[in-house]
Amino acid sequence: MKDRTELLLLQMEKARRDMSDAYAQYSLGVESKEQAEENLKLNNDSFKNGLTNVSDLLEAQALLQQAQNGLTDARAQYAVKKTTYLQVTGR
């Protein structure tokens, strides 16, 4: 019985850490997306004013798309880890 209790406590702690790590990744994803949006805005303005070329603008668009994809993945991973934590803790 003691071993089962210890195992359950370890599972709960691991699930909590995993959820916390996933949330940290989600937070980084939010920041990355915000930075990519600002970068695209600056590149778009520079392109309209003839200060940069189309390849710089396209690169900024691609970086924003990558940031959005990363944020979507991070959000999904957080949801999975949170669900696992709630299951392990019986909530």
C-alpha positions in Angstrom: 0.0 0.0 0.0 2.8 2.4 0.8 4.5 1.7 -2.5 1.3 2.6 -4.3 0.9 5.8 -2.4 4.5 6.8 -3.2 4.0 5.9 -6.9 0.8 8.0 -7.0 2.6 10.9 -5.4 5.5 10.6 -8.0 3.0 10.5 -10.8 1.2 13.6 -9.5 4.5 15.5 -9.1 5.6 14.5 -12.6 2.3 15.5 -14.1 2.5 18.9 -12.3 6.0 19.5 -13.6 5.1 18.5 -17.1 2.1 20.8 -17.0 4.2 23.7 -15.7 6.9 23.1 -18.4 4.1 23.0 -21.1 2.7 26.3 -19.8 6.2 27.9 -19.9 6.5 26.8 -23.6 3.1 28.3 -24.3 4.2 31.6 -22.7 7.3 31.6 -24.9 5.1 30.9 -27.9 3.0 33.9 -27.1 6.0 36.1 -26.9 7.5 34.7 -30.1 4.3 35.4 -32.0 4.1 38.9 -30.7 7.7 39.6 -31.8 7.0 38.0 -35.2 4.0 40.2 -35.6 6.0 43.3 -34.8 8.7 42.2 -37.1 6.3 41.7 -40.0 4.7 45.2 -39.3 8.2 46.8 -39.5 9.1 44.9 -42.6 5.8 45.7 -44.2 6.2 49.4 -43.5 9.8 49.3 -44.8 8.7 47.6 -47.9 6.0 50.1 -48.6 8.6 52.9 -48.2 11.0 51.1 -50.5 13.6 50.4 -47.8 13.6 46.6 -48.0 13.0 44.1 -50.7 10.2 41.5 -51.1 12.4 38.7 -49.9 12.7 40.4 -46.5 9.0 40.8 -46.3 8.4 37.2 -47.3 10.9 36.0 -44.6 9.0 38.0 -42.0 5.7 36.4 -43.1 7.3 33.0 -42.9 8.6 33.7 -39.4 5.2 34.8 -38.3 3.7 31.6 -39.7 6.3 29.5 -37.8 5.6 31.4 -34.6 1.8 30.8 -35.0 2.4 27.1 -35.7 4.6 26.9 -32.6 2.0 28.6 -30.5 -0.7 26.2 -31.7 1.5 23.2 -30.8 2.4 24.7 -27.4 -1.3 25.3 -26.7 -2.2 21.8 -27.6 0.6 20.3 -25.5 -0.4 22.4 -22.5 -4.0 21.2 -22.9 -2.8 17.5 -22.9 -0.5 18.0 -19.9 -3.2 19.8 -18.0 -5.7 17.0 -18.7 -3.2 14.4 -17.6 -2.5 16.4 -14.4 -6.3 16.6 -13.7 -6.7 12.9 -14.3 -3.8 11.9 -12.1 -4.9 14.1 -9.3 -8.5 12.9 -9.5 -10.1 16.3 -10.4 
